[in-house]
Amino acid sequence: MERQARREQVLRHAKRIFARKGYHRTNIADIITRAQIARGTFYLYFQNKKDLFEELLEQVLGELRLRIQRLRIGPGEPEAVEQLRNNLRRVLNFLLAERELTDILLNHSTGFDRELDSRIREFYERVADQIQRSLDLGIQMKLVRECDTRAVAYCILGGIKEVVGQASRHRRRDIGKLAEEILDFGLHGVARTELLAGLRRSTNSVSQSSSTN
């Protein structure tokens, strides 16, 4: 138990230093000084700085998996939109509470280390995989329209990254309102409801006219 606690202590201090100095300007000496451990102790837990950084990425993925729950449809279950709203709130609460991790992921400078850049890209690919699986499930459940779920997954991921980055920089804490705006945009876009209805009628009329000619 003591060994695990010490390992978590090293991760916690490293996370703060990475967020403040950036991955490339942080070295092992910074980490062991902040964690108040010997260099040999560091190597009991991690092979190198990159190994430690990858552990932080795995922690984020694990936390996101816990917070993005599968939608449940049936008697006694909350409305699907409410379940989506709760998922968003849980994710935003985590990301904005873990500002150091958020800053690391959003502000990582590429081009210095190809292997690390590849790990960061792989991290976002895995997040996109989770979103795509949710979209595919939504289509099967007749909750999501037919679409290119990979492209839409990247749209969602990119949008949330930018929103979270802005919220983190400005110390925004009204997570409920933030989740509501993201959800409303995802469900309806930015067009007014009556305009969308008119566009659909117009599109249907054009399609019917084309099919009869």
N, C-alpha and C positions, 0 to 999 in steps of 0.2 A: 504494500500500500504506500509506504514511504517512497519507494522508487517511482511509482506512478505519479504521486503528488509532485515529486521533484521534476519529473519529465514535463508535467503540465505547467509547472512554474517556468521552466525554460521556454516553452512555447508561448506562454503569456507575455514574457518580457521581450522575446524575439518579435512577436507580433507588433508591439508598440514601437520598437526600433525600426522595423521594416516600414511601418506607416510614416514615421517621421523622416527617416533618412533615405528611404527607397531601398529596394533589394540590392542594387549593385554597389551602393556606397556603404552598406552595412557589412561588417566582417564579424568573424567569430569572437574576436576580442571584445567587440561592443556587447555582444550577447552575454558572454560569461561574466563581464564586469557588471552588467545590469542585474543578472540573475545571482551574482555573488557565488559563483561556483568555479572550480578549477577546470582548466582546459580538458584534463583527462576525464572529468565527470561528464562534460559535454559529449565526448565521444562514446560514453557508455550508452547514450540514448540516440545519437544521430551520427551518421557517417560524415556529414558535411553540412554546410549552410543550405545547399540545394535540397538535401534530404529533409531538413527541417521545414523548409518552405513548402515542399510538396505535402507534408503532413498537415500544414495549415489549410491547404486547398482541399484535402480530403475531409477535414473537419467541416468546412463550409458545405461541401456536397452532402455530407451526412445530415447536417442541420436542415438543409433545404428539403431533403427527402422526408424528414420527420414532419415538416410543416406543410408540405403539399400533399394533402390527403385525397385519395380517390373519391370521386363523386358517387353518392349513393342515391338511387332512385327507388322509391317505394313508399308504402303506407307508413306514416309516422316519421319519415325522413324530412329534414328541412328542404326548402326549395333549392333547386340547383344553383340559382344566382346567389343565394345566401351562403351556400357552401363555397362558391368561388370567392365571395367577399371575405369569408373567414380565412381561406387560404392566403389571399393577398395580405390581409392584416398580419397574419403570422409571419409571412416572409418579410414584410416591411419592418415589423417590430424587431426581428432578428438582425436584418441588415443595418438598421439605423442604431441599434444598440451596440452592434459590433463595428463601430466606426473604423477601427484600425484595419480590420480585415477588408471592409468595404473600400477604404482608401487604397490599400495595397492592390486590390483587384482592378479598380478603376483607373489608377494612376501608374500602373506598371509600365516602365519604358522598355520598348522593344528594340532589338537591333544589337544588343550587347552580348547576348548569350543565346545562340540558336536553340539549344536544348531546352532552356528555360522558357523561351518564347513558345516553343512547341507545347510545353506543359500547360502554359496559360491558355493557348488556343484549344488544347484538348479539354481543359476544364470547361470552357464555354461551350464546346461541342457537347459535352455531357449534360450541361444544363439545358441546352437546346433539345437534346434527346428526351429529357424529362418532359419538357413542354410539348414536344411533338407527340409523345405517347398520350399525353392528356388530351390533345386535340383529336388524335385518331379515335380515342375512346369516346370523346364527345360526339364525333360523327356517327359512330356505331349506336350511340344512345339517342340519336336524333336531336342533340342539343346544339351541335355545331354544323354550319353549312359545309357542303362539299368544297374543299379548297386544297391548295398545295400546302400541306401541313408543315413541311420543312421551312418553306419561305415565310409562312405566318409565324412559326416558332421564332425565327430570327427577328421578325418585326416586333414581337412581344418582348423578346430578350433585350433588343436594342433600346426600346422605349423604356423599359423598367430600369436598365442601367443608367440612362440619362436622368430619369426622374430621381432615382436614388442618389445619384451623384450630386444633383442640385440640392436635394433635401438635406444631404449630409453636410455639404458646404455651408448652407444657410441655417443649420441647426433646427430644421423644421421638425416639429413633433406631432402635428395634427394628423396622425397616421390614418384615422378613420376617414377623414376628408380626402386624403391622398389616395387611399384604396378605392374610395367611391369614384373619384375622377378617372383612375386607371381602368376600373371595371366598366364605367359608362362609356369610355372611349373604345374599349375592346368590344363592347356589345353593339354600340351604335355609331362609332366614328364621331365626326363633328357636325354632320348635316342635321338640320331640323327634321323631326319625325315626319311631319307633313310633306316636306320636300322629298324625303326618301320614298314615301308612298307614291308621290307624283312621278318620280323617276321610274319606279317599278312599273306603274301603269303605262308610262310612255314606252319603256323598253319592251313590255309585253305586246303593246300594239304594233310596234315595229317588227317584232319577231313574228307575230301572226300575219302581218301584211306580207312579209317576205316569204312565209311558207305557202301563202295562197297564190303568189305570183310565179 
